[in-house]
Structure formats: structure tokens, C-alpha cells
Amino acid sequence: MSETNDINAFIDNAVKTNDVFLFMKGTPDFPQCGFSGQVVQILNYLGVDYQSANVLADQDLREGVKAYTNWPTIPQLYVKGEFIGGADIVREMFQNGELQAHFEQNGITVKQSA
């Protein structure tokens, strides 16, 4: 099996076995780009449980995620295996209440609404 298949299997498993998964630069405790930091702040504000992977730790993962979604930027947020978007989309959805509604429709507990 090639590394590409390994990376795709890892990504596929991550987004399908976690209700909310964030591919980001850095970690939730130490985001290494402003956009990743914004998405982390939104998820933390909403009190959503999520898992994440640091794409800076693995170049194959960084490129693999972009190919997986055909989306050129990081961060990338997934809910129940569905690609939601990057920082701009997540922020916009959060601001107009769509993100909170999307979480609730998918059975994901939101601790506070904006």
C-alpha cells in the first residue's frame, strides 16, 4: 500500500469515527495560524467536543487533506464525516447561527449559542 493510500485511510477514519474533526495547523492548545485559531475559538466557545490533527507535523497529511476534499486551505472542519469548510465558512456559519444548528441537527451538543 502506498503512503497516499495510508494517508487517505487515516483521513477517512478520522472524519468518519469522530463526530467533529478539525485538520489544523498546530494544536487546539497552541494553534500555529490565525485561521486555525479562529476555528478552535469557535468550537471551544460552543463547547463542542472535537478531535484534531496537526498538519504541520506531517507533510503527507497536509497535502493528503487538501486532495481528500479538493480544498486548498487548512483548517478544514468535518462534522459526522461531512466536510463543512475552512475558517471563513465556519466563521460565517457561526455568526449567522447555521453552525450551531448544524451541530444540533447532527446530535452534537452545543453548550451555548451565540
C-alpha positions in Angstrom: 0.0 0.0 0.0 1.3 3.4 -0.9 1.7 6.3 1.5 -1.2 8.1 -0.3 -3.5 5.2 0.5 -2.3 5.2 4.1 -2.9 9.0 4.4 -6.4 8.7 2.8 -7.3 5.8 5.1 -6.1 7.9 8.1 -8.2 10.9 7.0 -11.2 8.8 6.1 -11.0 7.1 9.5 -10.5 10.4 11.4 -13.5 12.1 9.8 -15.8 9.1 10.0 -15.1 7.9 13.5 -15.2 11.3 15.2 -18.4 13.4 15.3 -16.3 16.6 14.9 -12.8 16.6 13.4 -10.5 19.5 12.6 -7.5 19.4 10.5 -5.5 22.4 11.6 -2.0 24.0 11.8 -0.8 23.4 15.3 -2.9 22.0 18.2 -6.1 23.3 19.9 -3.8 24.4 22.8 -1.3 26.0 20.5 -2.7 26.9 17.1 0.0 27.9 14.7 -2.0 30.0 12.3 -4.7 32.6 12.9 -7.3 30.8 10.8 -6.8 27.5 12.8 -7.0 29.6 16.0 -10.3 31.1 14.9 -11.9 27.8 14.3 -10.6 26.4 17.6 -12.0 29.5 19.4 -15.5 29.0 17.8 -15.5 25.2 18.7 -14.3 26.0 22.3 -16.9 28.8 22.6 -19.6 26.4 21.6 -18.3 23.8 23.9 -18.2 21.2 21.2 -16.2 18.0 21.7 -13.8 17.5 18.8 -10.6 15.8 17.8 -7.9 17.4 15.7 -4.8 16.6 13.7 -1.8 18.9 13.2 -1.0 19.0 9.5 2.3 20.8 10.2 3.6 17.6 11.9 3.2 15.6 8.7 3.7 17.0 5.1 1.9 13.9 3.6 -1.1 14.6 5.8 -1.1 18.3 4.9 -1.2 17.5 1.2 -3.4 14.5 1.7 -6.1 16.5 3.4 -6.2 19.1 0.6 -6.5 16.3 -2.0 -9.1 14.4 0.1 -11.5 17.4 -0.1 -10.2 19.1 -3.1 -10.0 22.2 -0.9 -6.7 24.1 -1.0 -6.5 25.5 2.6 -6.2 24.4 6.2 -8.0 24.4 8.6 -10.7 22.0 7.5 -13.7 21.1 9.7 -15.7 17.9 9.4 -19.0 17.1 11.1 -20.2 13.5 11.0 -17.9 12.7 8.1 -19.1 15.7 6.1 -16.7 18.5 5.1 -18.0 21.8 6.4 -15.3 24.2 5.2 -12.4 26.3 6.2 -12.1 29.3 8.6 -14.1 31.8 6.6 -17.1 29.4 6.1 -17.0 28.2 9.7 -16.9 31.8 11.0 -19.7 32.9 8.7 -21.9 29.9 9.7 -21.1 30.5 13.4 -22.1 34.2 13.1 -25.4 33.5 11.5 -26.3 30.5 13.7 -26.0 27.9 11.0 -23.1 26.1 12.6 -24.9 25.7 15.9 -28.0 24.5 14.1 -25.9 22.0 12.0 -24.3 20.6 15.2 -27.7 20.2 16.9 -29.3 18.6 13.8 -26.4 16.1 13.9 -26.9 15.3 17.6 -23.8 17.2 18.7 -24.2 19.0 22.0 -23.6 22.7 21.9 -23.1 24.2 25.3 -24.0 27.8 24.4 -25.5 29.5 21.4 -24.4 32.9 20.2 
